[in-house]
Amino acid sequence: MENKEIREISFFKDLDDSGMQALMGSIQTKEYKAGDIIFREGSISSDLYIVLSGKVGVNKMTAEGDQFPFATLKKGQGFGIMSFLDGRKHDATTVAEEDTRLLVLERSEFDRLVQAHPAIALKIFWNIAIDLAALVREMNSQHMDLMHMMFRQSK
């Protein structure tokens, strides 16, 4: 894995050469074939995943027990973020939609990075927070659009 490839990921964009060197010792790559399940809804894992190549489908179980596909993640997009942060169960199932290569940062490795290189870990954490804030804003906008549509239909 090359530093250039890692620098293109929003979580790591602000790292200098020494930060990249410290990070490289904490991350790994994993490959999945099309159809492979990366993790299941309800499973416990505190790893952070980022798509390096391929596509990852995110599916949510409905009340009837069916899988509802609600997102497809592409190069540069991260997932497993909430479980990475809070250690709770995954809210969805993720599946490789095609042959996929992921960067994986285990929470235990991030915790070691926090101890050894707190300034580097803070930059990464800050970038994760910025990405989450953008996602929340987008979801709020979509929620308001739905509420507005429902309000108009109820008249």
GUDO-172098 format. One record per atom (N, C-alpha, C): x, y, z. Coordinates in steps of 0.1 Angstrom, whole numbers, plus 5000, padded with zeros to 4 digits. Each point is the difference from the previous one (the first is absolute). Layout:
XYZ ...
//
This chain:
500949885000 499150125000 500950125000 499750104991 500850124999 499450115008 500950095005 499650125007 499150094992 500250014987 499250084991 498549955001 499849875000 498749955000 499350035014 500850005010 499450025014 499750155001 500950094995 499850145001 498750054993 499549934991 498850034993 498749985008 500249935011 498949975009 499850125010 498750055000 499850125008 500449995015 499949885006 500449995014 501550035002 500849984990 501450005001 500750124993 499250084994 500550114990 500950105007 500050025012 500850115007 501349945006 500349874998 501249955006 501250034992 501150045007 501250024994 500849874999 501250004995 500749884998 500249915012 500350075012 500249925012 498649945005 499050084997 498649955004 499749884991 500350014987 499749894991 500849875005 501250025003 500949895005 499449935012 499550085010 499449955012 498749924996 499250064991 498849944996 500249874993 501049994991 500249884993 500349885008 500550025012 500249895009 498849955007 498950084999 498749975007 498949954991 500250004987 499049964991 500349874992 499049944994 500249894992 499050004988 500249924991 499049994989 499449865000 498849994996 499349874999 499350004987 499949884994 499449984987 498849915001 498950044993 498749935000 499649974986 499549884998 499449974987 498650054999 499550014988 498650054998 499149905008 499150055007 499049925008 500549975014 501350035003 500449975014 499450105010 499649955011 499550095011 501250055008 500150135002 501050065007 499750005015 498850055004 499549975013 498550004999 499349945010 498649985001 499450105010 498850044997 499250095009 499949925014 500350075010 500049945014 501349945004 501049994991 501349955004 500850115008 500949955007 500950105008 501350004994 500550114996 501350034995 500250155001 501250045003 500350145002 501050044989 500049944989 501050034989 499350114991 500950094995 499650104991 500549954986 499150004990 500249964987 500050114990 500950004990 499950104989 500249934987 499250034991 500049934986 501250064993 500949914996 501250034991 499649984986 499349894997 499549974987 498849915001 499250004990 498849925000 498850085006 498949925003 498850065006 499549925011 499450075010 499549935012 498550045001 499149905001 498650035002 499750005015 499250095004 499650015014 498549975000 499649895008 498749955001 499550005014 498750045001 499350005013 498949905001 499949925010 498949915002 498750075003 499049964992 498750065003 499349925011 498850055005 499349935010 499549874995 499849984987 499649874994 501149904998 501350055003 501149914999 500750014986 499650094992 500650024986 501250095001 501049994991 501150095000 499650124990 500150125006 499650124992 501350074997 500450014987 501350074996 499750155001 500950075008 499850145000 501250084997 501149944997 501250084996 501049914993 500750064991 501149944993 501250095002 501149945006 501250085003 501149974990 500750114996 501049994990 501350045005 501050014992 501450035003 500050135009 500849995011 500250115009 498950015011 498949934999 499050015010 500249905012 499750055012 500249925012 498749945005 500149905008 498949945006 500449925013 499049975008 500349945013 500450115010 499850124996 500550125008 499350005014 498749985001 499450015013 500549905009 500149874996 500549905008 501550025004 500750064991 501450045003 500150095011 499050105000 500050105011 499449955013 498949934999 499349975013 500149855004 500549914991 500249865004 498749925000 498950064995 498749935000 499949924988 498949924999 499749914989 499850084987 500349944989 499850064987 498550014997 499650114994 498650034997 499649954986 500949944993 499749964986 500949884996 499749944989 500949894995 500750074988 501349974998 500750054989 500549884991 499950014987 500349904991 500850054988 501149934996 500750044989 499249984987 499750114993 499149994988 500849954988 501350025001 501049954990 501349975007 501049954994 501349985006 500450135006 500350005013 500250125008 501349995008 500750115001 501150015009 499850115010 500149975013 499750105011 501350035008 500150125004 500950035011 499349985013 500749945010 499449985013 500850065011 499450075008 500750065012 499249945012 500749915007 499349945012 500150105011 498950005009 499950105011 501249985009 500449885003 501249985009 501250064994 500250004987 501250064993 499850155001 498850054999 499850155001 500350045014 499649925010 500350035014 501550015003 500749914994 501550005001 500650134993 499450044989 500450124993 499750125009 498950005007 499750115009 501150015011 500449895005 501050005011 501450044995 500449954988 501350034995 500150134992 498950044993 500150124992 498650075001 499850075012 498750065002 499650114990 501050084995 499750104990 499549944987 500649894996 499649944988 498649945001 499849935011 498649945003 499050115001 500350115005 499050115001 499650054986 501050014991 499750044986 499149914994 500249875001 499249894994 498650015006 499950015014 498750015006 499250124996 500750114999 499450134995 499449984986 500849944991 499549984986 498849905000 500049905009 498849915001 498850095004 500250085010 498950085005 499550104990 500850054991 499650094990 499149924989 500549884997 499249924991 498749965006 499949975012 498849965007 499050125000 500650125003 499150125000 499450024986 500849994990 499450014986 498949904998 500249885004 499049894998 498750045008 500250055012 498850035008 499350124994 500750104994 499350114993 499249954988 500649914993 499449944988 498749925004 500149925011 498949935005 498950095005 500450115007 499050095005 499250074988 500750034989 499450064989 499049904993 500449884999 499149894994 498849985009 500250005013 498949995010 499050114998 500550134999 499250114999 499250004986 500749954990 499349984987 498849915001 500349885007 498949905002 498950065008 500350075011 499050065009 499250104992 500650084991 499350104992 499149934991 500449894993 499249934991 498849945007 500249945012 498949945007 499050115004 500550115004 499150115004 499250054989 500650014988 499250044988 498949904996 500449875002 499049904996 498949995010 500250045012 498949995011 499050114998 500350104992 499050124999 498949964991 
//
